[in-house]
Structures are given as structure tokens and as C-alpha cells.
Amino acid sequence: MAAEQTIEWFGATTFRFKTNGLTIFLDTWLERLSNIETFLTVDQVEECDYIFISHAHFDQLPDADRLAKKTGAIIIANGEAINVVREAGVPDEQLLPVASGERIPLFTKEAWEESRAAPKPDPPKPGPQFPPSPDPSKAAIAVHAYPSLHCLMPGGPGEHPEITDTATEYNGSASPYSCTVDITMGMKYGLLAMAKAPEHVRTKMPEFFQSFLKYIADDKNKFSHLDGGHMMFNFIIGDQTLLYMSHLGGYTGVLQQLQPKPDTIIMGIAGRGNIDGRPFDGSAAQCATNIVKWLGEKPKKIIWCLHDQAPIPPWHIKTEAMTKQVEAETGVRIWDLEHARVYKL
């Protein structure tokens, strides 16, 4: 049997997950914009063993570097995110880049300390001298890394709604090549370029944009315009499995073949579904229902995320249609979490 697990949600895609003596953060957007409530600061975090980053954007990666330097946590993320936090001063021994397909044992701090204190051969063995690592048999839990996909924006350029309803259907696309390249270019030459606009232009922008520009201009907040390759993580805890997928997207084959099947799924539900690199035709509710079906019959509960207050439009997501359809067609129970409250899984 798995040990008791707890989970807390701090907004967007950021969670704190505790199990088997480990404290794990799933994304780390803790200290947010001035117009969005912050539920936990880096200074308030006393311990952390591992940080998993789904991708390198401004609402996932910031605070990972400061959290790792404060607690000694190991960051597991794609190469883009790893490069950003390395440049921010996180030591290499706390960085583990992944590209999907990896199966990783996770250890408590006690297991790490025991490994580092073990006698070293004298003289050293010839060949590469790898950093000390605990025996895999002492792993507290394990995690499998898989490729996933960032969602796409609902509506065409300049047509994004202020509130997204998961019942709204979108069909077709602005271009036969609509994909996450649009997200990357929009980040670099749209949102992030606004910070370089002349001051007289910035001061005439809506107040929420000024808050956003102040945030991205603050060198404390480390992130990239490039997601770096979206990742999802399947945590194996005894005979229980938790799948963390921070966006509404993924590859059909990966989702259908994923093993072991998850008991609990954390799923981001913003935007338009991105399936196999193409915009999903239909509603977000239909897309999420398909994903749950592809993952098999095992899931018992789903936790939505990325549906609360956003820093830019769409401001939030209406989840009622998605919850109703997923529960009706799959039998899975949707679990609505309140911010910063501790829940037992």
C-alpha cells in the first residue's frame, strides 16, 4: 500500500505534493503578478526534495531557481528550463534534464546523505567519476517522463474571449500549419515584446498589461518564450499512480499506451486542445473526455488546473460543461481544489 499522500494547489499549474517522505513541487509559479493573488512565497517554503517543471513559460518556471537554491531540491525538466535555471545559478548537481522516456527513482534526503557519506575507492576507479547516487532499491517513489503538448489559443489572433467556456466548439484553423510555433512566436514577438515598447505607449496600456510588463521585466522572474518541449510526469507510488499533465494536449499514441495507468490525473484545461500537434476540432470538454478515455478505465479522480484567474485574457475558464461531460461519459469524479488547502489523496 502507498503511504498517505497530500496535495495543495497554489494556482495555475503549481502544486505541492507530499508522499513517502518526499516534498515535491509540480511547477513553481508561486510569487505572481501584483493583480493576481499569491498563496505561497518562496520564503514560506521550508523543504523541497524535487521540482518538476512541465515547460519553461512565465507561469510555470519562475521561482524554481530560488526554491532550489534555498532547499537543495533537484529540478527535473526539459533542456530549455534547465538552461534557464542553470544560468540563474542553480548548481549542476541539482539539475536533471529530461526529454521524455526517462524512468527516474526519487530518493529522500536521508538516502542522498547516506550515499554521499559512503566510502570512496582509494585510488579512484579509472574512467568517468559520476556523482554519488543512492541505490535504486532505496527509492521512495518513481516517476516516468513522457512527451506532451502545450494547448493552443481559442479563437484567432485578437479574437481571444475574456472568459473561455469549455462547452464552446472551435473548428478549423487560421492556417494549415497552426501549432505551438504560434505560441512561441506570440510569446517572443507579442507578449514579451511589449516590455520593450516606449514608455508613453506602455503607460496607455490597460492596468493588467502594465502589471504583466512589470513582472516580465523583473530579472528575478526566470523563464523562456520557448516551452522547450512540453512534458508530463507519471508518479508511481506503491500500487497507486498520479499523472501530472499541465495543459490540454498530448499525443494519442502516448496517452493510449501509457503504463501504468493513472489512478489520479491532474490536467490543465485552458485554451484549445492540441492533439498530435494539431488544433482539436470540437470543445475543450470533448477533448478532455477523449484524453480520459485514451488513458483507460482506471482513473478514479481528476483535478483540473489552469482554470483560475489568469494574468491576461482569457481571465478564467468555465469548467461546468467539461466536468459534466467527463463525469457522464467516463465515470471519473472531478475534484475541485481550493487554493492553498491541504487535501489527502
C-alpha positions in Angstrom: 0.0 0.0 0.0 1.2 3.5 -0.7 1.8 5.9 2.1 -0.6 8.8 2.8 -0.3 11.5 0.2 -1.3 15.1 0.4 -1.6 17.7 -2.3 -2.0 21.5 -2.3 -2.8 23.8 -5.3 -1.3 27.3 -5.4 -3.0 28.5 -8.7 -2.4 27.9 -12.4 -0.4 24.6 -12.7 1.6 24.8 -9.4 1.1 22.1 -6.8 2.9 20.8 -3.7 2.7 17.0 -3.4 3.9 15.1 -0.4 4.4 11.3 -0.2 6.7 8.7 1.2 8.9 11.3 3.0 9.2 13.5 -0.1 8.1 17.0 -0.8 7.6 17.7 -4.5 6.6 20.8 -6.4 4.9 20.5 -9.7 5.7 23.7 -11.5 6.7 26.7 -9.3 4.8 29.9 -10.3 4.4 30.9 -6.6 5.1 34.7 -6.4 2.8 36.0 -9.1 1.8 39.3 -10.6 0.6 42.2 -8.5 -3.0 41.8 -9.8 -3.2 38.0 -9.0 -3.2 36.6 -5.5 0.0 34.8 -4.3 -0.9 31.9 -1.9 2.7 30.9 -1.0 6.0 32.7 -1.2 9.5 31.1 -1.7 10.4 32.3 1.8 7.5 30.4 3.3 8.7 27.1 1.8 10.8 25.2 4.4 11.6 22.0 2.5 11.5 20.6 -1.0 13.2 17.5 -2.4 12.2 17.7 -6.1 10.8 20.2 -8.5 9.2 19.0 -11.8 8.7 21.6 -14.5 6.2 20.9 -17.3 7.6 23.6 -19.5 9.6 26.9 -19.4 6.9 29.6 -19.7 6.4 32.5 -17.4 3.5 30.9 -15.5 5.3 27.6 -14.8 9.1 28.0 -14.4 9.6 31.2 -12.3 10.7 30.7 -8.7 12.2 27.2 -9.4 15.7 28.6 -9.3 15.2 30.4 -5.9 13.4 27.4 -4.5 16.1 25.0 -5.5 18.9 27.2 -4.1 17.1 27.6 -0.8 16.1 24.0 -0.2 18.7 22.0 -2.3 15.9 20.5 -4.3 16.6 18.7 -7.6 15.0 20.2 -10.7 13.7 17.8 -13.3 12.7 19.5 -16.5 13.4 19.8 -20.3 16.6 21.3 -21.6 15.3 24.8 -22.1 14.1 25.1 -18.5 17.3 23.5 -17.2 19.4 26.1 -19.1 17.4 28.9 -17.7 17.8 27.8 -14.0 21.5 26.9 -14.6 22.1 30.5 -15.8 20.3 31.7 -12.7 22.9 29.9 -10.5 21.4 26.5 -9.7 24.3 24.1 -9.3 24.6 21.2 -11.9 24.3 18.6 -9.2 20.7 19.8 -8.6 19.7 19.6 -12.3 18.4 16.7 -14.2 17.4 17.4 -17.8 14.9 15.0 -19.4 13.5 14.8 -22.9 10.8 12.1 -22.4 11.1 8.3 -22.0 13.1 8.5 -18.8 12.3 6.4 -15.7 13.7 8.0 -12.6 13.9 6.8 -9.0 13.3 9.6 -6.4 15.1 9.5 -3.0 14.6 11.1 0.4 17.3 13.5 1.6 18.4 10.8 4.1 19.1 8.4 1.3 21.1 11.0 -0.5 23.1 11.8 2.6 23.9 8.1 3.1 25.0 7.8 -0.5 27.3 10.8 -0.2 28.8 9.6 3.0 29.7 6.1 1.7 33.4 5.4 1.5 35.0 6.2 -1.9 37.5 3.8 -3.5 41.1 4.8 -3.0 42.6 5.2 -5.5 39.5 6.2 -7.6 38.5 3.7 -10.2 39.6 4.6 -13.8 37.0 6.2 -16.1 34.3 8.9 -15.6 33.6 9.8 -12.0 29.9 10.1 -11.7 28.3 12.0 -8.8 27.2 9.6 -6.0 23.6 8.3 -6.2 21.6 6.1 -3.8 21.0 2.5 -4.7 17.7 2.3 -6.8 16.3 -0.2 -4.3 16.1 2.7 -1.7 13.9 4.8 -3.9 10.8 6.3 -2.1 8.8 6.5 -5.4 9.5 6.6 -9.1 8.5 8.9 -12.0 8.2 8.3 -15.7 8.6 11.2 -18.1 6.5 11.4 -21.3 6.2 13.9 -24.1 3.1 16.1 -24.1 1.8 19.3 -25.8 1.0 22.9 -24.9 -2.6 23.9 -25.6 -3.4 26.3 -28.4 -5.2 29.6 -28.1 -9.0 29.7 -28.6 -10.1 31.9 -31.4 -7.9 33.6 -34.0 -5.4 36.5 -33.3 -7.1 39.3 -31.5 -10.2 37.1 -31.0 -9.5 35.6 -27.7 -12.5 35.7 -25.4 -12.3 37.2 -21.9 -13.8 34.1 -20.4 -13.4 30.6 -22.0 -16.3 28.2 -21.8 -15.3 24.6 -22.1 -18.5 24.0 -24.0 -17.5 26.3 -26.8 -16.6 24.4 -30.0 -13.7 25.5 -32.3 -13.3 24.0 -35.7 -10.7 24.6 -38.5 -7.7 26.8 -38.0 -6.2 30.1 -39.2 -3.5 28.2 -41.1 -2.9 24.6 -42.2 0.2 24.9 -40.1 -1.4 26.1 -36.9 0.6 24.6 -34.0 2.8 25.5 -31.0 5.1 27.6 -33.2 2.3 30.2 -32.9 2.6 30.1 -29.1 6.4 30.5 -29.3 6.2 33.4 -31.8 3.3 35.0 -29.9 5.3 34.9 -26.7 8.5 36.3 -28.1 7.2 38.9 -30.5 3.8 39.6 -28.8 3.6 39.5 -25.1 7.3 39.7 -24.2 8.0 42.4 -26.9 5.5 44.7 -25.1 8.1 45.3 -22.4 10.3 47.0 -25.0 7.6 49.4 -26.2 8.3 53.1 -25.5 7.2 54.3 -22.0 4.5 56.5 -23.4 3.0 53.5 -25.1 3.2 51.2 -22.1 1.5 53.8 -19.8 -1.5 53.9 -22.0 -2.0 50.1 -21.9 -4.7 48.6 -19.6 -3.6 48.2 -16.0 -3.4 44.5 -16.2 -0.9 44.7 -19.1 1.2 47.1 -17.1 1.3 44.6 -14.2 2.3 41.9 -16.7 5.0 44.0 -18.2 6.4 44.9 -14.8 6.5 41.2 -13.9 8.3 40.0 -17.1 10.8 42.9 -16.9 11.8 41.9 -13.3 15.0 39.9 -13.7 14.1 37.9 -10.6 11.5 36.0 -12.7 13.3 33.4 -14.8 11.5 31.8 -17.8 11.6 31.5 -21.6 9.4 32.3 -24.5 10.0 28.7 -25.7 8.3 26.0 -23.8 11.3 23.7 -24.6 9.2 20.6 -25.2 6.1 20.1 -23.1 6.4 17.2 -20.6 4.0 15.2 -18.4 5.0 13.1 -15.5 3.6 9.8 -14.2 4.4 9.3 -10.5 4.4 5.7 -9.3 3.7 5.4 -5.5 3.4 1.8 -4.5 0.3 0.5 -6.2 -1.0 4.0 -6.9 -0.2 6.3 -9.8 -0.6 10.1 -10.3 -0.3 11.6 -13.7 0.6 15.3 -14.0 -0.3 16.9 -17.3 -0.4 20.7 -17.1 -2.0 21.5 -20.4 -4.9 20.3 -22.6 -2.8 18.5 -25.2 -0.8 15.4 -25.9 -0.1 12.5 -28.3 -2.9 10.0 -28.9 -0.5 7.0 -29.0 1.3 8.0 -25.8 -1.9 8.6 -23.9 -3.4 5.3 -25.1 -0.2 3.2 -24.4 0.8 4.9 -21.1 1.6 2.4 -18.4 0.9 2.1 -15.6 -2.5 3.7 -16.0 -3.1 6.6 -13.6 -5.5 6.5 -10.6 -5.5 10.3 -10.4 -4.9 12.8 -13.1 -4.0 16.5 -12.8 -5.0 18.2 -16.0 -4.6 21.7 -17.3 -7.8 22.8 -19.1 -7.1 26.2 -20.6 -7.2 27.0 -24.3 -8.0 24.9 -27.2 -7.0 21.2 -27.2 -3.8 20.3 -29.1 -3.8 16.7 -30.1 -0.9 15.2 -32.1 0.3 18.7 -32.9 -3.0 19.9 -34.5 -5.9 22.0 -33.1 -8.6 19.8 -31.8 -11.9 20.3 -33.6 -14.7 20.5 -31.0 -14.9 21.8 -27.5 -12.4 21.6 -24.6 -14.9 19.4 -22.8 -14.9 16.9 -25.7 -11.1 17.0 -25.9 -10.7 16.3 -22.2 -13.2 13.4 -22.4 -11.2 11.8 -25.2 -8.0 12.1 -23.2 -9.5 10.4 -20.2 -10.9 7.6 -22.4 -7.5 7.1 -24.0 -5.9 6.8 -20.6 -8.1 3.8 -19.9 -10.6 2.7 -17.3 -8.5 3.1 -14.2 -8.7 6.8 -13.3 -10.7 7.4 -10.1 -10.5 11.2 -9.9 -9.3 14.2 -11.9 -8.0 17.5 -10.6 -8.5 20.5 -13.0 -5.9 23.2 -13.1 -5.0 26.4 -15.1 -8.7 27.4 -15.0 -8.4 30.1 -12.2 -7.5 33.7 -12.6 -5.0 34.4 -15.4 -2.8 37.5 -15.8 -4.1 38.2 -19.3 -7.3 37.3 -21.2 -9.0 34.8 -21.1 -9.3 35.6 -17.4 -10.6 32.2 -16.4 -12.2 29.0 -17.6 -15.8 28.0 -17.1 -15.4 24.3 -16.2 -19.1 23.2 -15.8 -19.5 21.7 -19.3 -16.2 19.8 -19.1 -16.9 18.4 -15.6 -20.4 17.3 -16.6 -19.3 15.6 -19.8 -16.2 13.8 -18.4 -18.1 12.5 -15.4 -21.1 11.4 -17.5 -19.0 9.6 -20.2 -16.2 8.1 -18.1 -17.5 7.8 -14.5 -14.4 9.6 -13.2 -15.0 12.0 -10.3 -13.8 15.6 -10.7 -12.2 17.0 -7.6 -12.3 20.8 -7.2 -9.5 22.1 -5.1 -9.4 25.3 -3.2 -6.2 27.3 -3.3 -3.6 26.6 -0.5 -5.7 24.0 1.2 -4.2 20.6 2.1 -6.0 17.6 0.7 -5.4 13.9 1.3 -5.2 11.8 -1.9 
